[in-house]
Amino acid sequence: MLLPTLADRPDRVALRFGSDSVTYGDLARAAKGTAAALAGAQRVAVWATPTVHTCLAVVGALAAGIPVVPINPKTGERELAHIVADSAPDVVLAAPEVDLPPALAGLPRLTAGPGEGLLPEEADPEAPAFIVYTSGTTGPPKGVLLPRRAIATNLDALAAAWEWTGSDTVVHALPLFHVHGLILGVLGPLRLGGTVWHLGRFDSAAAGAALAGAGTVMFGVPTMYHRLAADCEADPALAAAFGQARLLVSGSAALPARDHDRITAATGQRVVERYGMTETLMNCAIRAAAERRPGTVGPAVDGVEVRVVGETGAAVADGEIGEIEVRGPNLFLGYLNRPDATAEAFRDGWFRTGDVAVREPDGYLRIVGRRATDLIKSGGYKIGAGEIENALLEHPGVVEAAVTGEPDEDLGERIVAWVVTTEPRPAERELVDHVAGLLSPHKRPRVVRYLDALPRNELGKVTKRALG
């Protein structure tokens, strides 16, 4: 079963949103009522605001065995129209007070609510649970068909890695329309019989208060941890609250080594990282009981195979840069209505992630970035942008950094650093020499460009395509 604890512990708190709480008994009743209301539907769109209603709607649809299309409420008009036309939902679940945009307003609308009777029989493990749309950086967003099997096995693998149980309360403020916040941050605790404590929006003080209380684990993204590092340095009581956490987990993008060190110095906690994507869920994770090595995402989780290969598909030696390929029960079924894109994404049964990394001798992976934007070929060398970004962030005058490659007649590509700095602004030569002193000279930026802020998406990832 995807949610085996749903009917087992009626008095345990399942969901907390602000002052609102929902027990497992409430959740089971809402699942029964929502599933009954959705009878006959083939797909359901969920207007995924960070609210209790979104969680009730998703659990009810999953109980009914109906694939969920989570909708980001900030999706633009054109993109939303594409998602609705591509996924063709029969109905939309939204809270009563929500005004839906035109692309959804014409669909039959329901609100998740309680009912009686029995929960429906469990759906086939190979049946789609979600259709999650990618960000669409290289064309219209693609609908990723995630089966129930992938979710169940992957959450169990993470539970083993993180010693995660039903006694944990997971604190976070992540969006509920994507894998990190919805599948890991909501379904993960609910599968184990634990509690989700959603903060609505991230605030260091609110997260600290939760972890000083019933909270045991926090999920966050690097932008949150960057703010947290500064707040804990300024407030010893807040740092002590985070020091009580059983586990602090960061994902969706690499956490800079400098922020790792600042958080550890202030709180005594070493943040653990994991690596995944929409099509694969989580591939790798630092174990709770293993070495928490900054800059790495650990080895593959149980049941998942990970390899690092060159352009021909042959494995590269440890320490060399290559593309990550993945195989296992965590994989998606394919892209909705896109058999061409599905076929292109696989090589001999391995999913080609498009991410590049270095494998260390003990199996830990160090992610370099995306093949399309973070692997720079300059002067005959393959250079990972992430290594240079971390070096730049070690300079006391650099607040944020992103590195890209630009065409160069002599080098093939030249390294360009985009930086947000303190005032007075460090000189370009100073930053170039700083990197050259820490890394090999061929990894130094050839150009430095100064910005007031780096462009980021809602999960905190730098959108490098917006640079240049």
Helices and strands as residue ranges (DSSP letters): E 13-17, E 20-23, H 24-37, E 44-47, H 52-64, E 68-71, H 77-87, E 91-93, H 102-105, E 109-110, E 128-133, E 143-147, H 148-162, E 169-172, I 179-187, H 188-192, E 195-198, H 204-212, E 217-220, H 222-234, H 236-243, E 247-250, H 257-267, E 272-277, E 281-285, E 305-309, E 321-327, E 334-335, H 339-344, E 346-347, E 350-359, E 365-370, H 371-374, E 375-378, E 381-384, H 385-393, E 398-408, E 412-421, H 428-438, G 441-443, E 447-450, G 464-466
